[in-house]
Amino acid sequence: MDRYGAGGESETSLFYSSGFITYTNPTKHRALNVSMKILERYTAVSEAAVSEMA
């Protein structure tokens, strides 16, 4: 473990395979399949958009 408590790459990959940091509507729609209707109505950082990503 490093000084922050995180394991090495091989240990971390056992429980975390990937992640996304997305703020724009086109990226959330294309990469995460969030509907454009939700994004246009509520914005990319809304609870509705988060629900679609879950």
C-alpha positions, 0 to 999 in steps of 0.5 A: 500500500502507498501512503494514501492506503491505495493498493498497487495496480494489480490489487486495485484492478480487483475492484475498480476496472475503469471510470469516466469524468464527463461534463459535456452532453455529447460525451455523456450521451456517446460514452455513457448512453445517457439520453439526449432528452434527459441531458437537454432537459436537466443538464449533464450534472443533474440527478436525472443524468446520474440516474441514467448512468447507474 
